[in-house]
Amino acid sequence: MRFLSAVAAVTAVPLLLVSCTSAPEESDNVPAGEVGGTLNLWVGMDAVDDASTADYKRLYLDPFTTLYPNVQFKLSPQNNEGLTQKVQTALAAGQGPDLLPLNASIAIDFADAGYLADLGSLAEQEKWKDKIFPWAMDIGVVDGKLSVLPVSYETMVLYYNKTLFEKNGWQIPNDRPSLEALAATMMAAGITPFANANADYAGATEHVFSCFINMVAGPGKIHDALTGSIPFTDQAFVDSVDLMVDYFKRGYFSGGVKQYFSTTDPQKMASLANGKTGMFLSGSWEIGAMNEYFKDSESDWDWAPIPALAPGVPANVFPLALGESVALNAASKNLPAAKAYLKWKYSDTNANWQAIKDFGDQPLPIKFDAAAAPEGIDPRFLTQYTALSEASLSKKVGYVTWTSFGPGAETYLSENQDRLLTGNLSTRDFLANLDKAFKKDLDEKLIPPVFDTAAR
């Protein structure tokens, strides 16, 4: 299981560290022994039960209270479903937790309403600009103030049944011809190329869409569209969507659109583990599930970067996605303790490693040190995040919709992407409407800062 408190953090302008130049507030420098009082903490969980709550306390509260014994937590476990609305309602009433889980659709509105504390002086004091990936700092700024901090990050990759590949002498596809040749070979053998399906989570189509715009249009084109230099109706995006729809028509995904909509998560993962499907386009958050479903099978799994499927699109690119994000309630009555918690969060890498080991949580957005991993961490996790860390530092990165698009475009995607697959919406109409929604977000300054990419 994973403890999830948000899916993304958003901002309006790039971070030039102007927000980190203000004089430190007194509450930023309170000695640990003098920090006390109660912290009201809401945490989103996949399942709210006694065991999950106990594990959360063990991993995320106990190490902190060892350093700050005078702080007590008022912990309120929450279902992830509807958590954002609960936070919004509480803040509007002048209440809410001291530490705020946020998502991309409302963070800017929260900042504009004055709900979020400025973390600039704390960032300067802690020298976070030297520790946290620049893109992760950038994406936490609203109107020039550091307001949101990502505390985990993710990417999109290609998972595959390693045993099946080795048995048949198949190579990992690295371009469109090799992918289509492999898919044809698989289908001739009665194997579906991709396990992807969305019966349990409709947003899974957005994962596939994000992969295709990175694989076909490429990160450079996405960057230019996000900055308003080109429209989302550009031919590169037409080609991306056309190829995605074509692959669905060919039966590459779950054997066809009908099966894609009706296959559950356990079914799709089991099909990958037993070799009825060969590959799976998804995120780094899937490692725990991969291990769970493969452990009782006769097969093993591995991963590779998503392939480049168009000429000129660079290989070995890692789209950046935010996992959990947090902000401070500007109305908190205990800002010293809340800031102390953030300071601890970004410094206690041992606690982060323990959460990774126990529950498959994601790393902090800082340089990944595989040598610091405790015994028992899956080596494929280490290779994946080492590669992602290196890509983050070298800017060989791409973009995903739920992190880099605005709320209007996100809503349009979630409501219409499956209509592409059923044939009820043409590629050009889909992209024209997406572009319209995106431009409205852009005009209203609701687009997160666009981090740079060298993957051109």
Salt bridges, closest charged atoms under 4 A:
GLU25 OE1 - LYS339 NZ 3.05
ASP28 OD1 - LYS339 NZ 2.72
ASP55 OD1 - ARG58 NH2 3.41
GLU154 OE2 - ARG2 NH2 2.98
GLU180 OE2 - ARG176 NE 2.71
GLU180 OE2 - ARG250 NH2 3.74
ASP224 OD1 - HIS223 ND1 3.23
ASP224 OD1 - ARG456 NH2 2.88
ASP234 OD1 - LYS221 NZ 3.47
ASP246 OD2 - ARG250 NH2 2.83
ASP265 OD1 - LYS268 NZ 3.10
GLU292 OE2 - LYS295 NZ 3.40
ASP300 OD1 - ARG380 NH1 2.78
ASP358 OD2 - ARG58 NH1 3.00
ASP378 OD2 - ARG380 NH2 2.93
ASP435 OD2 - LYS439 NZ 3.06
GLU444 OE2 - LYS440 NZ 2.74
